[in-house]
Structure formats: structure tokens, C-alpha cells
Amino acid sequence: MTRTDDGDETTERRLRLWISEIPETLRELRGEILDEDFPFDFGPASLAALEAHLLAEYRSADEKPDLDFRPTRCAAVYLGEVLLDVAGGRWGWQPRGAPGSPAGRPVVHPDPALGLAPLSPLSLVARAVRTRTGSVFTEEAAGLAEAVAELRRHKPGWAPAVATHPGQDPRTAGADHPELLRWLGVRAREFARWTDEAGPAADGGRHWDFSPASLDLLETVLRERFDGSAGLLGAKSGAFVQGAVWYLGEVVRRARDGVVWQYRPRTRFDEPLGTAMFHAADEIYLDTPRVAQPGLREGGSAYPMAALNLLFWVTDELDNPIEARLADVLDDFA
């Protein structure tokens, strides 16, 4: 396992989890938190609007920002990504507790050639709320840009470089887990048998051809076969449900750029999962593979098993009525 500066594997797990959630967090920031006219281009000029938005969220200089507040968490990711664009470097994790982040907090390490200390996006948010000048983010980016320019005056041709964390590399982001590779091989070999069990190859002009339109056929088959979540989850360890999981994931993989299968055996608390795929009794989907776009800044991710289960929900977690569709999964990907 790659270790952080203090060699703590728990710290590395927190960093890896933070980084793995960056695409989803940015999509949430863009789609649910910021106004539609926000210049979502990761340019330093956009930081003034980001800071203005946070000052509207924190109306008093006495408030203490923390990462559990989603607007703060999302803004910290965007701010950190902008600073990386300006000064290069990498994401890191400060392990010791800090106000608002008792488990530690993410930091940005500028390109080592600059000789600068790590920057905490959360600390910058706190300073912005405390001072309420509206210019903290912009001034920080400008300072980094000046440091880059100064070094380039002494080293013509040098440019800051962003170091990709292993969690952002499709080759090492859970895509090569032995159990996943075995499962993918079995599912591909068993696909013809699965289609025989699922039903005719054509239904109203729709075929098992891995097209987005074929997800309507998969949805129909699942609704006819299972009468609710309990029946679906009860059959989770069987070949039919796993075949449906594989088919949905393959449709996404073939329809969107940069999508890979991943399997990271962890629980909701980021601890290792001790059971095999599709067999954890107290989990709905975290013991199953997911599809993701780890190489894209705003890439999506989804657990096909969770999407199949959602089909049988009539309300969401807030008791709002929903009409789930498998095709909607594609909307979660860039």
C-alpha cells in the first residue's frame, strides 16, 4: 500500500477514499449546489464566485466550517483542484485532528520544486469565512502563480506537474482485483446461458446487444422475475442477478468513455470486507463490483447492484415518490 508522509495506513485509506470520491463530489457541486451560471472551468478566476457562494452559506464570521457540511466539502475539492492546476503537486492527508476535522483533513502539496508548505482547503475556507473579504481563494491562487512564475524565470522550460494518485489510475483503482477479474471472466462466458434464462433475444425490437435501449428490456425482465427488493437481494449470490449486474455495467462501460470495472472490498466505514463478492449478509451493494471513470475529473461511478435494487423502490430515503429507471444510470457518467 502506498503510504503518506507519516507512514500511517489509516491515513492513506482516508486519502484514497477522499480521492476516489472527487469525481462524484464535483458532479454534486456542479449539479446540486452551485448556480447554473457558475464558471465551472477550474480556472483561478472562478474562485471569487466560489468564495462568494460559501460566504452566503456561512452568514457569520463566527461560524466554524467543517467537511461534514456538503457545500464545504464540495468547495474544498474544487478549490484544491484549482490550486493543483496552478502549482502542480498532489493531494495528501494531514492525519492529526483539526477543528472541524477530527479524523484529519485533505491538503494540497504544491510541486516539490516550489519548496512550499502544504495547503489546506478547509483552512482557506475557514479564513474566508472569518475575514469575509471575498478574496482569500483568489489571492492564494495568485500567490502560487507568482511562485511558479518566479521559478520559471530561473528555470526556463520548467512547468509544475500534477502527480496522479494511484486511486485515480484505472490500472490500479480496483480494476485488477483478482476476484473481480475472475468474476468478469465467468460472467462473459455465461452470457449466452444468461440470455436464455432471461428470455427471448428480442422484445419489441429491443435486443441483448449492450445498447442503452436494451436497459428497458433488462428492467422489464427484472420486474417480471422479482416482486420487490427482498426477492432481488435474496437472489444476489445467484447467477441470474449477477448476470444482470454484469450486463448493466457492460452497457455503461461501452456507452461512456473511460469506464472501468472496479472492486474495492471495503465497508461503509472504509474497513476491509471479510467476505467474498455478493455474499456479505449485512451489505446491499458494497460487496459487489462497480463501474467508474477514475481517470476523469468529473467522471461518474455506480454500483449496478444498487441500481437494480432501486428499481423496486417507490419512495427515496426522504419518502419522496420516485420512478426509477435503469437507463438513468447513464446520466451519472460524463
N, C-alpha and C positions, 0 to 999 in steps of 0.2 A: 504494500500500500504506500502511495506517496504520502510523505509526512509534511507537516507545516513547519514553521520556523522552530517551534518548541518540541517537535517530535511527537506530539500527542495525537494518537489515532482518533480519539473522540473529536478533537478539534478538526481533523481532516474530514471526518464524516460530516460534521456540520458545514464545513466549507463546500464539500461535494454536493450536499443537499441544497445549499443556497444556490450554487451554480446551476444545478440541474433544473431548478425552478425559475431561472432567469427568463427563458422564453415565455412561459406561461404568465409570469408576473408582468412582463412588458405588454403582453396582449391584454391583460386585465387593466393595466394603467391606461392603455390607449382606448379600449372599448367601453370601460365602465367608470373610470374616474376622471379623466381629463375631458375638457370640452372638445368638440369636433374640430375646432379651428386651431388647436394646439399644433405648432410646427414640429411634428414628431420625426425629426431628421437627425437626432443625436448631435446636432451642432451646438457649439457654445452659446450661440445667440438664443437658443431655445430655453436656456436655463433661467432667464429672467421670468418667463411665463411660468415655468415650473415652480420657482420660488414664490411667485405671486399666488399660485394655486394653494401652496402649503400655508401661506400666511392667512388665507381665507379659511383654511381648515383649523388652524390654531389661532384663535382670535385674541389670545392674551400672551404677553411676553413671559408670564409666569408658568405657562403650560410646559410640561416635560415630554417631548416626543419620544416614542419608543417604536420598536419594529413590529410590535403586535398590532398596531394600528395600520390597516392595509394601505391607506394613502401614503403614509410614511414609508412603509416597506417598499411599495412600488416606486416611489420617488427616489429612494436610496439606490435602487437598482439602476434606474435611468441616469441619475447623477453619476454613479460610479462608471457606467458605460461611456458617458461623455468624457469623463476625466481620463479613462483609458485611451480613448481616441486621441486626446490631446497629448498625453505624456507617455503613452505606451505602458508596459508593465503587466501586472496580473492582479487578479483577486486573491485576497488572503483572508485569514480569520484571526482576530485578536481574542485569544481564549479566555482571558480573565474578565470577570464581570465588570460591567459599567452601568451607570444609571440608565434604566430603560432597556438594558440587555444583559440580564444576569448570566446568561449562558455564553456571553461573548458577543462579538459583533463583526460584521464584514469590514474589511479595509481594502483600499486600493494601493498597491505598491507600484509607484511610477518606475519607468525603465531604470534599471540599476545604474546606467551610465550618468544619470542626472544627480545621483547622490542625495535624493530627497527622502524624507521620512514617509511612512505610510499615511494615507489619508482615510479618515473615517467618514463615509457619507452621513451616518447618523449624527456625528458631531457637527458636521456642517449644517444639517437640518436644525439641530438644537441652537446653533449660533444664529442662524437665520431667524428663528422664532424669537430668540432673546433680544437681538438687536433691531429686528424689523426694519432694516434698511432696504430690503428688496434687492440687494446686490451681492450678497455673500457668495452665491454659487458662481456668478459671472466673474467676480474678482478672483476667486480661486482658480478658475479655468484660465483666466488671463495671466495669473502668476505662473502657472505651469507652462503656458505657451511661451512666456518670456524666458523661462529656464531652458526650454527646448531651443529657442532661437539663439540664446547665448552659447549653448554648447555647439550648435551648428556653425556659429561664427568661428569657433576654434577647430571644429572638425567638419569641414565641408563634405557633404555627401552623407553624413550620418542622419539617421531618422529614428525616432522612437519605435519600438516594436512591441506588439501585444503578444504575450505568451499565453497560448491556449492551455487551459486546464484539461487534464485527461478526461474529466467528466463532460467536456464539450466535443470530444473527438468520437465520431461514430464507431471507430475501430476499438475503443476502449471504454465506451459508455454503457457497458452491459450487453453489447451486441455479440460478444464472443463467449458468453457464459455456456459452459459445456451442456448443461441441462436444456438450455434454450435451443442450441444447435441440434441436439438430439430430437427435441420435440418438433422443430421445424421440418426435419427430415421425415419423421413419421407422418406428420400431417400432409406433406406434399405427396408421399407415396399412397396415402389412404384417401386422397381427394376423390378419386373416381368412385370408390366404395361409398364415401360420404354422400355424394350426389345421388347415388342410387337410393340411399335411405331417405334423403331429403325430399325426393320426389322427382317428377319429370324435369328434364333439362330445359324445358321451355314452358312458360306460363304467360299467356297474353303477349307474346313477343319478347319476353324477358328470358335471359339465359344465364347459366352459371359461367359467365365469361369475365368475371372480375371487373366489370364496369360499374360505375356509380349507380346506374339504373338497376343493376341486379340486387342492390341492397333492399329494394322494395320486395323482391321475391324472397330474400332471406328473412325479412321481417314477417311476411305472411306465413312462412313455414314455421317460424318460432312461435307465433301467436296461436297457430293451429295445434302445435305439438304440446305447448305448456299453458297452463291456466293461470300462472302467476309466478312471482319471484321465487316462492318456496320450491315449486317444481323445477324451475330452471337451476337454482342453486343446488338442489338435491342431486341433480344430474351433472354437476360441474366436473366431476372426475371422470365422466364417461366420454367416449369417443365422439358422440354426436355434438355435444356442447363445445368440446374442444375444437372440433372441425368448424363449427360456426364462428368461434373466436378467431381461428386462423383465417377463415375466408374474409371476415370483416377487416382484419388487419392487412391482409394482402390487397384488398380493394384500396385501402388508404395508401399503402406503400406504392402501388402502381399509379395512383391518380395524383399524388403530390410529390414534389421534388424533395430529395434529401431525407426521405423517411426510412428509418431502420427499425427492426425489431430489437427490443431490449428486455433483459430480465435482471432485476436487481432484488435479490431476496432479502427484503427488509420489512419491518412492521411500520405502523403509523408513527412510532417513536424512534424510527431510524435504527432499530436494533436488528441484528441478523435474524432471519426467519429459519427455524429449525426443521421445517417440513418440506416435502417435495412440492413441485408445481401442481396447482389445482387440488391440493389436499389439506390445506390448513383449515381446520374446522371453524376457527373464530374469525376468518377473514373472508371478505366477499371477492376482492379482486387483487389485493397486493401480493398474493402468491401466484399471480398469473402474469404472462408477458404483456408488454405494452408496445405501442408504436410511437415513435417520436422523431423530431427533426433536430437533433442535438447540434448540428453544425450551423443552424440558422439563428440569428439573434432573436427573431420573433417567431421561431418555429413552434409548432404545436406538439401536443402529446396526448395520448388517450389510452385507457385500458379497454380493449374490446369487450372483455368480460363485464365491465361496469356498464358499458353501453347496452349490452344485451339485457342486463338486469333492469336498466332504466326503462326499457320498453314496457314493463309491466307496472310502472308507477303511474298513478293518476294525479298525484299532487307531489310537489317538491318538498324539500325539508322544511319550508316555511308554510306548508299547506296551501300553496298556490296551485291551481289546476294546471296540468301540463299535458301535452300530447307529443310524446317522444317519438322520434323517427330515427332510424339508423343512418339515413343519409345525412342527418345533421352533424354526424361525427366529422365529416369532411370540412365543415365550416371551422373546426378548431385548428386547422392546419394552414400554413402560409402557402 
